[in-house]
């Protein structure tokens, strides 16, 4: 009698540099690759529409690659604790392996499952695969977690270098009897009524092979100009790797070691560091998407929401060209250039005086790279309420930003050619109102 190994895939939809998969192969028993769509566990956040689209196609790619190598691939939907326990019982699995997650609710579920399975005599092991540095290993001299990026990243770089990526297994041996699997199409991850994903299909090819191809292309063609043109949305020098890292089609170890082989990679690697900083912050503050990291911002006097302003921002109809270009790029592609993300977020928070959480929710639904850490972390950074945040009085002027980073207007012409030309608010007056609200908050402390 064999006792198969279950590899529980989560945000690590790849075969290369996958420690959990490697452990299962080395155990020498048949391997069952499993993905659980968990929308039932307490406090789990349901995926946004763009993320669901990406997940569908990335799972197709992973499934095909697992089966091609002789492994078994099983989909289940429901609370992860029940789904994994059921699979162990059905298969007689002797081991369950996974790569770690760092959100609070996810860690709670993983601990519950690990404890329960071990009590039943099942081997359970988890591995570091999604972050270069485990959150509990990077501490200040006083033993606390960091709240400012530069010393955080300096401390990371003083640690032993990130491990080398692991090779992809050439062969996977599946069990004789494969447990029943859900049909992916029945999960209805793809939009249908209406099908709004034409721009996503036009822009992206999810899956590990495409991710690795993009990494090679970026390092070969775009890294050289990254440091000088990365803030220019029309320059084409962004890596476009954020959704690949979000879904784990690439590991940060793979990206790190590939980039360090090229000269001038320091600035790009610091962006990988910013991603680490976001996840470390979430690890220590699991309510990052709903609560101000800096509690003094709980007293900020957000005015009553004007739905017409929020809707105009969402549709790219504010009359502010750079803002409208960014919001339309987002809707069409599920992506937005990072500089423009900061500008559009600042406009919503500080010119429209809309609570940052409303913007975070919209990005969560429309970004293909939205994850539990970076999305809320970056919104709080712009709002001034987060870790190492921009001061609240730093208000990005979208007109000046356009003159500086889209000097020839290529980006605006591409995405906002037919946008309204009448601004819905006056940038100067709304800036004054935002600063007055900030002063009111300060006096309330």
N, C-alpha and C positions, 0 to 999 in steps of 0.2 A: 504494500500500500504506500502510495506517495502522499506527501503532505505539501501541497503547492504553496508557493510564496505569492502573496498579494502585494502588488505595488500600487499604492493609492496616489494617483496623480491629482494635483490641485492646480496651483499656479506655476507649473513646471512642465509644460506640454512639449517635452523634448526627449530624445533618446541620448544625445551626447551630454556629457558632464551632468549625469543624473545619478547621484550617489545612492538613492533608494533603489533604483533599477539595478545598479551595479551590485549592490548587496544581495538582491534577489537572485541574480544570475550566479553569483559566487556561491550561494547556498546550495546550488546543484539540483534543486527540485524544479518542477514545471512552474512557469511564471504566468500569472494572471494580472494584466494591467486593468485598472479600474478607475473610472471617473464618476464621482457622485455630484449631481446637481442638487445642492443643499440650499433650499429656500425656506426651510422650516425650523432650523435650529434657532434658539433664542438669540435675538439681537443681530442675526446675520442680515446683511443689507442685500436686497435683491439687485441683480445686475441691471445697469441701464441698457437702453435699446441698442446703442452702438456696440457695447461690450458683448451683448448676447449674439449679435451678428458675427463678431470676431470669434467668439468661443465656438460657435457652430463649425466654422470653417477650419479652425485650428484643431478641433477634435477629429474632423474628417481626415486631416493630414496625419495626425498622430495614429489614429486607428489603422489607416492604410499601412503606415510604416511598421507598426507592431505586428500586424498580420503578415506582412511581407517577409518578416524575419522569423515567422513561425510561432509567434506568441498569441495569446488570447486577449481580447479586448472586450471589456464589459462596461456598460453604462447603467447606472441606477439613479433614480430620482427620489429624494426624500431626505429626512434627517440623517446626517452622516453616521451617527452612533448606531442607529437601527440598521442602516444599509450595510455597513461594514460587518456588524455582528451577524447579519443574515447571510452574507457571502461566506464568512468564515465557517458558519454552520453547514452551509450547502456544499462547500468544497472540501471541508476537512483541512483547511489551510493551517499550516504549522507556523507561519510567520507572516507578519504584515509590516511593510516598510513604507515610509513616506518622508518627504522633505518638509522642513519646518515652515510654519506660518507664524506671523508675529502680531496680528491683530488680537485684541483681548478676547472677544467671543470665540474666535477660531482656536486660540490656545486653550481655552476652557474645554472645548469639545475634544480637542486632541488629547488632553490630559485624561478626560473621562474615558475615552476609548482605550487609551494605552493602559490605564489601570484595570479596566474591565477585562480586556483580552489577556493581560498577564495573569490575572487571577484565574483565568480559564486555561492556563498552561500554554498560551500562544506567545511566541517570540515577537516582540515589537521593538522596532528601532526607528529613530528619526535622525535626520541628517541636515547639515548646513548646506544649502544650495542656492538660496535666493538673495543672500546678502554676503558681501565680502567679509564683514565683521559682525559677529554676534552681538546683539544690543547690550548684553551684560558684561561684555569684555572691554567696552570703551567707557572709561570713567574719568572724572576730574580728579585732581589731586586730593580733594576732600571726599572722594568716594561717591559723588552724585553723578547724574547724567548731565551731558552738556546742553546748554541752551543757546550757544553761539556757534556758528558754523566753522569759522576759521580755526579756533582751538580744537574743535571736534575733529576736523579733518587732519590737523597736525597730529593729534593723538592717534588717529587711525594709521597714519603713515609711519608712526613710530613702532607699531606692532609688527610681528612677523609678516612677511609678504603673503598675500593671498595665495592659496594652494593652486597648483596647476590644474587645468581642467581635465576631467576624466574622459577616456575615449568612449565612443559609441559602441555598444555591443553589436557584433556582426550577426549573431544568431540568438533567438529567443525560443525556448522550448515550452510550448503550451501543454496543458493537461489533455488527457484523452477525452474527458468529458468537460465541455465548456459550459459554465452556468448561463442561464438565460440573461439576455441583455435587453435593455430598452432600445427602441428604435429612435435614433437621433432626431429624425424628422418629426416625431410625435412630441418632442419637447417644445416645438414651435418657437425656436430661438430667432428665426428669420422673420422679418416683417413681411406681411402679405396684404393687409387691408388698411392703408395702402402699402405698397412696396416702395419705401423711401430710400432704399439702400443702393440705388444705381451709382451714386458718387463713390460710395465705399468700394463697390466692386471695381470701379474704374481706377481707384487709387491704390488698393492694397491686394496683396496675395498672402493671406495668413498661412502659418505653418513653419516648421523648423527649416526646411530647405530654403525657402524664400528669405527667412531671417538670416541665415548664414551667408546667403548671397548678398544681402544688403550690407552686412557687416564688412564683407570683403570690398564691396564697391565703395563704401564710405571711406574706409582706410586708404584705399588706392587712389580715389579721385577727389575726395572732399576734405579730408582731414587737414591737408596742407593749408587751406584757407580758412579753417574753422575759427581760429583765434581772432582773425580780423573781420570776418564777415558774418559770424554766427548770429548777430543781432539784426541782420538785414533780411526781412522775410522773403524778398524776391531773389536772394543770392543762391539759394539751393544748397547751402553748406550745412544744414542741420543733418544730424545723423539719421533721423527717422527710426531710431531703434527703441523709442520708449514703449510702443505697444509690444515689441518683441520681448523686452524685459518684463513688462507687466504680466504677460501670459507665460513667461518662462520658456519661450521658444529659443531664447538664448540665455545662458547663465551670465551673471556679472563676472564670473571668473574667466569665462571664454572671452568676453569683451575686454576685460582688463589686460589679460596676457597678450591678446592680439594687438591692442592699441599700444602697449608699452614697447613693442618691437619697432614702432615708428617714431621718428623725431617730431617734436612739437606737439605731443599728445597731452601735455600737462593740463591745458585748459579743459579739454574734453573729459579727461579723467576726473577733474574736479566736479564736473556735472554728475558723474557716477557717484562721487562723494555726496553731492546734494541729495541724490536719491537715497543713499544710505542714511543721511541725516533725517530725512522725512520719516523713514521706517523706524529709526531709533526713537524719534519723538513719539510716534504712535505707540510703540512698545511701552513707553512709560506713561503715556496719556491716551488711553484707548478711546476716549470720547472726542477725539480731535475733529470729527465731522459735525459735531452738534454743540460743543461748548468752547468758549474762548479759552485758549491756553493761558492767556494773561487775564486773571479774573477782574481786573479793574475795568475791562471792556464790557463787563456785564451791565455797567451803568451807562453805556453809550445810548443816547436818546434817538434811536431810530424812529423817524416819522412814520406815519401810517403809509403802508405800501400803496403806490399808485400802479394798478395793474397795467395801465396803458404804457407806462414807461418800461416796466419789466418786459412786456410783450414786444415793444419796439426794439429793445436791446436783444432779445432772443432772436428776432427775425432779421436783425441787421438793418433796421429802419430808423436809426437815431438821427440821421443827417450829419453824423460825424464820420468822415470817410474811412479812417483807419479802423475805427471800431466796427463799422458796418462790414468792411472787408473781412475782418477777422471772424465775425459771427457768421458770415456767409460761407467762408472757408470751412468753419467748423461744421455747419449743417451739411455741406456737400461731401466732405471728406472724412468727418469724424476726427479731425485733427486741427490744431492751430499752432502756428509758429510761437515759440516761447515768449519772445518780446511782445508779440501782439496779445498773448494771454494776459500778460501783466497790464497792458494798456486797457484792454476790455474789462478786466476785473476792477481796475482802479476807477474806470468811468462808472461802472455800476455802483460801486460802493461809495465813491466820494463825489461824483457829480449827480448821480440819481439818488443818493442816500438810501440805497437798498441794502438790507442786511446781507452780509457775505454768504450766509447759508443758502440764500435763494440762488445765488450764482453758482455755488458749489453743487447744488442739486441739478442745475441745468447742465453743467459740465459733466457731472456723473452720468447723466442720461445720454449725452451726445458725443463724448470722447471715446475713441477705441482704446485709449491708454489709461482711462480713469482707474485708479486703484485706491484702496482704503487709506493709504498714507499720503501720496504725493498730491492728490486732488485737494483734500482739505488742508493739508500743510501749506500748499502754495496760496490758497485763498486766504488763509489766516496771515500769511506773510504780507500779502498786499494790504490786507485790512489793518495791519499793525497790531493784531491781537495774538500773533503766533510767536514761534521761536525765532530769535535773531531777526525779528520783523523789520520791514521798512517802517520808519516813523510815520505815524498817521498823517502828519503834515506833508509828507512826500506825495503829492498828487501828480500822477503822470498826465501831462498835457498832450492829448492825442494829436493835436496839430503840430506841436513841436517835435513829437516823436516821429511823425510822418516825414517832416522835413529832414530829420537827422538820419532815419533808417530806411526811408523809401523815397530818396531824393528825386528819382526820375518818375515816381508814381507807378511803377510797373505792378506792384502788388495791389494797389488800390484799383487800378484799371482792370486787373484780372478778376477781382472778386466783387468790386462795388461799382461797376460801371453804370448800373441803372438804379443805384441807391438814391433815396431822397436827398435833396440838397439843403433843406431847411432844418437846422438843428432843433431837437425837441427841448433843449435847455441851453442856457448861456453858460459857457465853461467858466468864465470869470466869476459870475455871481454864485454859481453852485459850488465853486471852490471855497468861496468865502463862507457859505452856509455850512460846508463840511468842517472847516476849521473852527467855526463857532460851536458846532456840536461837540467837537473834540474838547474845546475849552470847557464846555458845560460838564462833560464827563470828568475832566480833571478836577473841577471844583467839587464834584460829588464824591470824590474819594475820601 
